[in-house]
Amino acid sequence: MEYFEIGKWIEGHRTRYDLMNSGFGRRNDIKKYIEKITLKTEDDVKEDIANLYSIDKRNIALTHGATEGYSIFIFINRKKIKCRYHMPEYELIYKVPKLYDIEEGNDVICASNPHNPTGEFLDIKNKSIIDETFLFFYMDPNKVKYENSLSRINTFTKFFHDEVRLGWIISNDTDKIESLRGIMFERVSSVNLGIAHEMLKDYDNIKEHVRTISEENLNYIKGNKGKLRFYRNSIPVNGTVVFMDYSEYSGQDSTEISGLLYENGISVVPSRYFGIEGPYIRIAYTSENFREGYDQLLTFFENLELYL
């Protein structure tokens, strides 16, 4: 099994119209926060995060991102869980458990929520390990409660800025996680912590800026779908991605269609990198030229016979 195939696809298929990159971070001006920073400790930033979630900071462990956080949490629970998934699903979610030979079963839901790639918000009531990478786009984290959550994992990179390497795990296993310091992962740098502290203080302004653009771009997709449809009538919430069904235009394999789009200057991610086959592509709506690129994508499908 190859790992992180979606990353290889994205690196090899960048074009003028990038509808692949699901991060908004580069659209936030990081310079004004760098100018203000003082070096901070992990406890300082844990306090900032705890205030956003309305929780005790002792239930927070800091990492360098959601990938690291999810991998660490799966590792410490590898001998006592079986995982099931809400397919299609982000590659990380179902491949990390396989890396540790964790069996599939009905024990624990491992999921991204809001869901990557469909963009919908899942109603999860089972015991769960949740990657909340896109939650800030949709709602404040203190408004979300999971009755049977084993962990909630998040990252700075998608919503705040992709150059700030910071993530966190919220769980009752922080002592076990901290015991892996120096073995599986290192402390977050005080520079990253300082920038994160300044950005978290400005959360309300960042939230207004990011959510406004996210909502406007999602509404643009909803109002301009042509014969594209949301995957199985999913209802995407504010975020950065949607999963589109193009079967009304073509029955071609998603990798083939995505390759044709790439040849015509439009980058999307085929469904196979989310664990399923079918006439589906993931579209991200984060880039500054998103609307122009999305219009080009619709033009491509409406005139598909010209590209074959």
C-alpha positions, 0 to 999 in steps of 0.5 A: 500500500502506498501512503499519502497518494493524495499528496503526490497527486497534488504536488504533481498536478498544480496548474493556474486554476488550483481547485485542489488546495483545501487550506485558506491559510495563505490568504491571512496576512501573517506579517502583522502577527509576526511583528507583535510576537513575544516567545510563548510557552506551550502552557500559554497557547494551551490556555488560548485553545482551552478558552476557545473550546471552554475546556480545561487546558490539562486535556490538551496536548500540542503537536505540529499539526493534525496529521501528527496528532491523529497518528499519535492518538491512533498509536497509543490506542492501537491495541484496544480499538477497531475502526470504521469509517464514513467513506469516502474519507480523507486518506489519512483517516483510514490509512494511519490505522492500517499502518498500525494493523488496526482491524476494521470494526464497529468499535470506534468511528474515525472521521473528519468532521466537517467531512473531507471530501463532502464538506457535510457536518456529520452527526456522530453519536458513537465512540469517536476519534474526530479530525476537526481540521475544517471546524473553524470554518463552520462554527466555534469549537465550544458549540460542538459536543461529542458525547463519546469522543475519545479525542478531537484533533485540529490544526492551525494550517487550514484556517489560520496560516499554513506556515504555523506548524501547530496542532492539538489533541483534546482527550483524557490521554494527555499523560500518555501523549506527553510521555512520547515527547522526544520519542515520536515527536518534539515540542512546538517551537516558541516562535510558532507558539508566539505567532499562534498566540497572536492569531488566537487573540485575533480569532474573531476578526480572522473568523469573520474574514475567513467565514465570509469568503468561505460562505460566498464561494460555497454559495457560488458553487450552489448557484452555479452547478450546471449538471454537477451534483453534490455527492449523494445529495450531501449538504456541505457546510461552510468550509473549503471543499465539496465532492461533486458528481459529474456523471450527468456529463461523463462516465469516465474514471475520475483519474482520467477526467482529472487528468484531462482537467489538468491538461486544460489548466484546472486542478482537482482531486479524483475520488480514488484518493478518498477511498472510492471509485466513481464519477466524483471529484473534490473541488476546493474553493480557497484560491483567490481566482477560485470563481474564474477557475470554477467557471472554467471547470463548468465550461470544460464539462459543458463542452467535454466532447471538445477535450476528448 
